[in-house]
Amino acid sequence: MRNEHQQGFATRQIHAGKEKNPKGALATPIYQTSTFEFDSVAHVGAFFAGEEQGYIYTRIGNPSLEAVEKKVASLECGQAAIATASGMGAISAALWTALSAGDEVVADETLYGCTFSLLAHQFGRFGINAAFLDFTNPENLKTALSEKTKVVYFETPCNPTLKIVDIKAIADIVHAYNPEIKVIVDNTFSSPYLQTPLTLGADVVVHSATKYLNGHGDVIAGFIVSDEDFIENCRGIGLKDLTGAVMSPFNAFLIERGLKTLDLRMERHCSNAEKLADYLRAHPAVTRVYYPGFEDFPGHEIAKKQMRRFGGMIAVEFAMSREDTAAAIDKLELCTLAVSLGDAETLVEQPATMTHNSYSAEELKAAGIPESLVRISVGLEDAEDIIADFDRALPK
Ligand SMILES: Cc1ncc(COP(=O)(O)O)c(C=O)c1O
């Protein structure tokens, strides 16, 4: 049999991390337990000293979580992964692990609303400074890095404008300045099927597994993927002591199940997004479609280089006020007005009002997020039905 490193993505999404269990169950059992029984007090000491393998308490480790952690690490081409209770749980555990008072994070200015809020509005209380700039010009980083910089953080494609950041160019500049700086990439919008930042020089990948990784809209979950040392620190410090935001074994089971079809789902998301983007671009009520698959989209060439396809996310600006735009999307019937993304259902939302309402009007402007922008997570329905829904709802 080919070893895991030789196997293709589809094989790994099904088999990686799986262990033959004593009762022979094909699916990983849900170890729905908070604690684990020891044989003797002597064993307890050995476990805590790391001299013996085993489980102590689910906040520190659990076989259901371990199976899905190994699978995600394999798909992201990382040495190790840790499962968390949410995407924000992953982001905060990774950042709290890497940062101390007096340190600085340099981040791209277009980020998921709560990540932006953590960096821009909360970290200051703990003596951590965040500087924001536009990463589409990697040269900008050269003047922004300092000896205080411990983390460089970005998303690509960015939420919600699909802005593309060149992962390798950023990682090269940062590591040439100081190889100790952690380059952290939120890979939620791509999933590892489309893009693996660790193979392009990033140090850490974070995920909201609530989205494509799980893919079925029924869990809140996250992951951190990196080298073994950083993950051990996240497990022993970021997760165990600082956030406590551990994934539940039942959610690990659901995500492991969802991951078995990740490539098939991503292919359909990408194909449907391509068709909807083409339809919307030709619609008279639309002024701009943000979609990395368009040749004239800034960053298209970089996306082509670092992504397998262009993803399932689109953003649209209409030739209408924010209110009229909201009224038009209210008329959608098949497509659902909801935050979140990466589900089977097509989800539509207005970032300025919903996912990015933690940005002030000035911050939205600086991040290039128009107030009337609509974000679409293109689902797995028949593309013709999604298009028909927009065709009925949009003014002619
Ligand atoms: C890009 C991105 N990162 C992180 C998060 C946070 O994930 P969660 O909602 O699972 O905490 C989200 C949520 O929408 C997101 O879109």
The ligand as a MOL file (V3000), in Angstrom:
LIG
                    3D

  0  0  0     0  0            999 V3000
M  V30 BEGIN CTAB
M  V30 COUNTS 16 16 0 0 0
M  V30 BEGIN ATOM
M  V30 1 C -12.8640 33.3740 7.4770 0
M  V30 2 C -13.4380 33.0250 8.8170 0
M  V30 3 N -12.6130 32.7430 9.8330 0
M  V30 4 C -13.0870 32.4490 11.0620 0
M  V30 5 C -14.4420 32.4380 11.3240 0
M  V30 6 C -14.9200 32.1330 12.7310 0
M  V30 7 O -15.3650 30.8200 12.7870 0
M  V30 8 P -16.4620 30.3150 13.8380 0
M  V30 9 O -17.7430 30.9670 13.5010 0
M  V30 10 O -16.4580 28.8200 13.5900 0
M  V30 11 O -15.9730 30.6630 15.1880 0
M  V30 12 C -15.3350 32.7180 10.3070 0
M  V30 13 C -16.7850 32.7050 10.5730 0
M  V30 14 O -17.5940 33.0830 9.7580 0
M  V30 15 C -14.8310 33.0230 9.0200 0
M  V30 16 O -15.6380 33.3290 7.9940 0
M  V30 END ATOM
M  V30 BEGIN BOND
M  V30 1 1 1 2
M  V30 2 1 2 3
M  V30 3 2 2 15
M  V30 4 2 3 4
M  V30 5 1 4 5
M  V30 6 1 5 6
M  V30 7 2 5 12
M  V30 8 1 6 7
M  V30 9 1 7 8
M  V30 10 2 8 9
M  V30 11 1 8 10
M  V30 12 1 8 11
M  V30 13 1 12 13
M  V30 14 1 12 15
M  V30 15 2 13 14
M  V30 16 1 15 16
M  V30 END BOND
M  V30 END CTAB
M  END
